[in-house]
Amino acid sequence: MVPRVKPIDLLIRNGTVLTVDPHGTMIENGAVAVSADRIVKVGREDALSTSCRATKTIDAGGGIIMPGLVNTHTHAAMSLFRGLADDLPLTNWLNDHIFKVEARWLNPESVYAGTLLSCAEMLLSGTTTFCDGYFFEDAVAEAVQESGMRAILGQGIVDFPSPGVPDPKENVAEAARFIEKWNEKTSLVIPGLFCHSPYTCSEKTLKDARRVADAAGSLFQIHVAETQGEVKEIEQRHGVSPVQYLDRIGILNARTLAVHAIWVDEADIECMAGHGVGVSVTTESEMKLASGVAPIPEFLKKGLAVGIGTDGCASNNNLDMLQEMDMTAKLHKLKTLDPAVLDARQVLALATRRGADAIGLGGQIGSIEVGKKADLIIIDTRKPHLTPLYDPVSHLVYAAGGSDVRDVIIDGRLVVHDRALLTINIEPVFEFVSDLARRIAS
């Protein structure tokens, strides 16, 4: 009997497949078969080559085939302010610099350009999905749609006049309008909302925003316990920690992403775990702003869904998730004086499968498994700094960088090939952002 040959759209072959599934399955001489936007087969190349007939084939060149990276927290358009206000504490950085330039220079056109710039940077460094919170989020969504990326986008909410929402009384209503406009408009843009923090949003605003998010089934993002100063302020106002305060007023549930969560104690961690809250840790930004070190090992012990993110370019100052993995692993080893803490496999999972869990997309992305979305990247390992290759996972975390990403597939669509962007015309973006930077600097 002649074996049945399955017609498929895309076969990625000649690579080591790191599935990042719960078992950590690795397939040497592996291949991945894609039909439409889904992964339909994963296995050894010899088996897939005989059982599949592909419309298009991509040769991975002996490199690594892996899930696309998941950046669980950023402010994409803040690439406009990269390098503008460095070496400052968070409070001064925000109040004396960032809030001021945002009020002066943000508009739909600048946010669109800044987002496209960040999408280009993320694509070229292997990020296929990101979670964003900012202003003029309609413009962010338009840029994301053009780029072909997958993103959860949160319209920003603060209780003072903000870009695009001069009347704070309209902040939650504006977020609701954004969700309604983009809900199910495209499968790649997932609308939500982003309450900046417990100290910039009133109890009423937080509760109103929670109701909007719950009604739409959307993700509620919020900065929580980022600095010691924030914890002190919330304790003085409300008598409890930021996490306990949010719990008391009914904000925490499984559709909540707590960003940073640095200054938390055991009771806070148990509280978040009890509600199924996701956590995003942005190690490099937190280091640069000297905010502190989030207790990722303790989060994992309590069963929290944890991902890592870059934060915005203005506080990192790049969007390279491979670099973020390296720093996350090493910082926790230094903090605990234990070289075995957060090993490479754990950190790779934080940047892929666990990150997808943290933002509520674990059933769709984050690992190479049959039935999941075809969000895949190829790492070119024929590089001096990646030779020899004893352990692909170790190399990804401790040796590789964003510039080693060769190809990117999102939703089954090739969006980067041989390090060339296929969806973004980057030259006009360079010109716009450079011109804006000259005006800001003057």
N, C-alpha and C positions, 0 to 999 in steps of 0.2 A: 504493500500500500504506500502510495506516494504521500509524504508528509504535507500537511496543509500549510500553505504559505500565506501569512497575514499581510495585507497591504497596510502600510503606515505612511505617515507624512514625513517623518524625520527619524534617522538613526544616527546617534552619536556613538562613535566607536573608537577603538584603539586608545583606551585610557584606563586608569585605575579609578573605579567607581567607589566613591565614599558616599554611602547612602544616608548616613547619620540617622538611621532608624534606631528604635530603642535598643537594638542588639548591637549597634555599631558595625553593621555588616560592611565589609570591604570586598570588592571583586576586582582582582587583577585581570588584565586582558578583558576588561568588561565593556558593556555597551548599554545604552538606554534607548528604548523605542518610544516614539511620541506620535500620537494621533490627535489632530486638532489641538486642544489646549491641555491634554492629559498625558500622563505617563502610562503606557500600556504594557510594557515589558521591561524588566531589568535582569541582566544576567551576563554570562560570559559571551564574548563577541562571537565565538564560533557557533554557539547555539542560536543567537539572535540573527546572525547573518544568513543562516539557512532557513529560519522560520519566518523571517520578515522580508517584505519587498518594499523598500523605501523610495519615496519620491525624491527625497534629498538626503544626502549623507554628509556628516561632518566628521572629519578625522581629527581626533583630539591630540594627535602627535605624540602619544605616550604620556600625556599629562594627566592631570587629575580632573575627573568629572564629578561635580558635587552640587548640592543644593545651592540656590542663590542665597546670599546673605540677607538677613532681616535686621534692619536698623530700627530699633523699637522706640527711639526718641530723637527727633531733630526739629529744627526750625529752618526749613530749606532756604527760604528767601534771605536768611541772615548771612548768606554768603556775600551779600552786598557790603557787609561790615567786617569782613575778615581782616584782622590785623589793625582794626581802628582803635581799639581801647584795650590794650594788653596789660598784664601784670598789676591787676587791681582786685580788691575784694569784691564779692558779688554785689553787695549793696551799692557801693560806689560805682561799680561797672554798670549796673542797671540804671540807677537814679540819675547819675551825673553824665552818663554818656548814651547808653543804648536807648532808653526811653525817649531821650531828646532827639536823636537822629531819626528814630522811627517816626516820631510825630512830624518832623520836618520833611522827610524824604520818601516815606512810603506812600505808594498809590498803586492801583491795579497794574499799571505798566511796569513799575520797578519790581513789584513782587513777582510778576510773571517772569521777568528776565532773571531775577535772582534764583527763582525756583528752577528754571531751565538750566542755569549754570550748575546748580547743585545736583540736578538729575543727571547731567552729563558726568559730573565727578563721581557720583554714586555708581552709575552704570559702568564706567571705566574701571572701577575698583570692586566690582562684583556684587553690589547691593541690588537686589531685585524688588524688594518690598521695604517701604519705610513708613513710619508713623510720625505725623507732623502736627504741630499746633502753632498757629500764627494768625495774622490779620489778613484781610482781603483774600480769604481762603478760596473764593471763587476763582481768582486768578491763579492760585496754586493748583487747583483742580484742572484748569485749562492746560497749564504747563505739563502736569503729570500725564494727562490724556495724550498730549502731543508726544511725550517721551516714550510712551509705551510701558512705563513702570506701573507697579502695583503699590497702592498707598492707602492708608487710613488717614484721613485729613480732619483735623479738629479746628473749627472756627474759634478763635481766641476770645476769651471772656475775662474782663477785668472791671472793677467798679470805679473807673475813672475814664475820662474821654480818651478814646484810643483810635488809631488809624482806621478809618472807615466806619467807625461807630462813635461819633462825637457826643451822643447822648447815652450815658451808661445805662439808663433805664431800658434801652433797646438792645442791650448786649445779648441776653438770652434769646430774645425774639429773632435777632439776626442769625444766631446759631441755628435756631429752628428752621429758618428760611433756607439756610445753606443745606441742612440735612434733607429737607423736602425736595429741594431742587436737584440734588445729586443722587438721591436714593434710587438705586437700580437704573441710573442713567447709563452706566457702563460698569462692567464687572470689575474693572481694575481700580476705579476710584470709589472708596468706601467712606462715606461721610460720617462725621462724629462731632464732638465738641471738646474744647480744651479750656478748662477753668485754670487760670494761671497758678493760683496757690490759695491756701487758706487765709493768707494775710492780705491778699489783694481782691478777694471776693467775699462779700458778706454772707452770712448764714442764709438769708433769703435767696441771694443769687445762686449759691451752691445748691440749695434745695430745688429751685426752679429749673436749674440746668440738669439736675439729676432726673427730674420728672420728664423733661424733654428727651433725654438720652434713653430712658427706659421705655418711653412710648414708641420710640423709633427703633429700639433694639441696637442702639449705637454705643460705641466705646466712649467712656467718660475719662478723659486724661487730666491729670493734675500733678503739679510739682508738690512734693510732700517731704517735710523734714530734711530740707536741703542743707541748712546751716544751723549752727548752734543758736545764732541770733533769732532765726525763725521759731525754733522750739521755745526759746525763752519768751518771745512775744506772744505766742499762742497760749503758753501756760499762764502768762500774766492776764491775758484777756479772758480765757475760758477755764483755767484751772486744771487743764489736762494737756497731754501731748497732742501734736497735730493729728496723728493717726487716731487717737482716742476721741478727739473732737469730731473728726469726720465720721467716725463710727456712731457717736452719740446723736448726730443730726441726720443719720440715715443715708450717708453718701456711699458707703462702701458696699460693693457687691461684685459678682464675678465679671461684670462688664466695666470694671474700673482698672485703669492703669496708673499706678503710683510711680511717679518718676523721681529718681534719686534715692529717697528713703534711706538716707545716710545715718541720721541721728535718731535711731529707733532702738528701743529696748526689747527684751524678750516678750513682754506683754503686747507691745505693738506688733511684733512679728506674728505672734499667735493670733492676734486680732485679724490681721490681713489674711493669714492662712485660713482662718475660720470662714471668712467671707469669699474666699477664692479670688482675691485681688491679684492681678498681675503686677509685676515690678519691672521697671526699666532702670538699669544702672549705666551711667555715662562716665566711665572711669577717667578718661583723659581730661574732659571738661572739669570734672570734680577735682582733679589734681591741679589743673591750671588755676582754678579759682580758689584753691586751698579750702574747699568746702568740707572735705573729709573722705573717709573710705566706707562705702556701703558694705554691710556684712553679708556678702553673697553666700559663703558657706553655710551660715546660719539660716538664710532664706531657703536654701536647698534642703537642709535637714528637716525643715518644717513643711516641705512639700509645696512651697510657693512656685508658681510659674514665673521664671525670671528670664529676661532677655537683656542684651546690652545694646547701647546706642551711642551715637557720637555727640549728641546735643548739636547746637548750631555751630556754624563755622566761626562765629564771632567769639566763641569761648573754647575752641578745641586746638587748632584752627583748620582741621580738615575733616573729611567724611569717610576716611579709610577704615572700614570695619576690620580688615585683616590686622592693621596696626592696633586697633582698639582691642582685639583679642589678645595680642601679645602683651599689651600693657595691663589688661585686666588680670591675666594670669600672674604676671611678675609682681604686681603691686601686692596682691594678696599673699604671695609667698613671703615677700618682705615684711608685711605687716604681722604675719603669724610666725615668722621665722621657721616656716615649715615648707620645704621644697615640694612636698607631695600635695599641698593644698591646690585646689582648682587645676587639675591636670589638663593636658591639652585636649583630651576627648570631652571633658566636661565643658571647657570653654568653647570648643567648636559647636557643641550643642546649644550653648547660650546664644550664639550668633546665628543659629538656624532653627532647629526644631523647637527648642524651649522658648526662643524669642517669638516664634509663631504662636505657641501656646499662650504666651503672656498677652498678646494683642488679640486673641480670640480667633486666630486663623490656623490653629494647629491641625485641623482636619483637612486643610487644603494645601498648605505649603510647608516648607521647613525640612523636608526629607525627600529622598528619592524612593518613592514607593508607588506601586501600581494604584492608579485611581487618583493620585494627587496631581495638582497643577504642574505643568511642565515649566517650572522656574529653575533653570540650571545654569551653571557657569563652568568654564574650562580654564584651568590654571596651567600655564606654560611652565613646565619644570626644567626645561633645557636652559638653565641659567647657572652661572657660576655659584651664586649664593644658595642655590637649591640642589647642589651636587656635592656628594652622593645623596641618594634618596633611600634612607633606611626605613623611615616611618613617615608616610604622607601626612598624617594628622599632626605630628610634631612640627613638620616643616611649615604647614599652613599657619600654625599659631606662633611659632618662634622665629621663622625665617622669611616667610613670604610677605609680600606687600601688594597693595592695590595694583601696581603697575605690572604684576605678573598675571593678571586676568587677561585672557585672550579673547574669549567669546562669551556672550551672554544671551540666554534665551528666556523670555518671559511669556507665559501663557502660550507656549509653543511657537512663539515668534522670535526670530533672530533679530536682536536689536543692537548687538555689538559683534563685529566679525573682524578677526585679526587686529583688534584694538581700534577699529574704526567705528564711530557712531553712525548708525543707520537710520536713526529717527530724529536726530537733532541737528539742525544747521547751526553750528556753534559760533561761527565768525561774527554774525550780527549780535550775538549775545555778548561776546568779548567786547565789542565796540560800545554797546550800550552801557555795560557795567563799568568799563574803564572810564567812560565819559562821566557817568554819575559819580564815580569815586573822585575824579578831579574836582567836580563841583562841591562835593562834601568836604574835601580837604581844604578848599579855598575859603 
